[in-house]
Amino acid sequence: MQRGIEAQGIPTSLITLDVEQSSLMRPPRAIHPIGFRFGHSLGKPNDKNTQMKVLQVALEELTKRQEPGNIHEVDFPSYKK
């Protein structure tokens, strides 16, 4: 789906918790929040601070020129609290 959207000229950014599986698809842009549990792609429920930080990092990926398939690992210390 991401490639189809990109083919229409709309940039996308993937937030993935499964780096191995996502790497096979070579997404145009992607981040991996380190240590996040499945079901917590943006952070824990009601943790608006971490959720906003994850979204901000994912949106910042849209401004960077990247090689498809590079998944940037990002640490969010506020998730671990």
C-alpha positions, 0 to 999 in steps of 0.5 A, a space after each residue: 500500500 505504501 508504494 502505491 501511495 508513493 507512486 501518486 506523489 504522496 510521501 509516506 512514513 512507516 512506524 514498525 515494530 517488526 523490523 525483520 518483516 518490514 525490511 523485506 518490503 523495503 519501505 521508502 521511509 520508516 522508523 522503529 521505536 526501540 523496545 515498544 511492545 506490539 500494540 504500542 506502535 505510538 506508545 502506551 495508552 494515554 501516554 500523549 507525550 510519547 505518542 506525539 514524539 513518535 508521530 513527530 519523528 515519523 513526520 520528520 522522516 518525510 523531509 529527509 532523502 533516504 534509500 528505500 529499506 533503511 529503517 531508523 531505530 529511535 529510542 524514546 526514553 519516556 516509553 520505558 517509564 
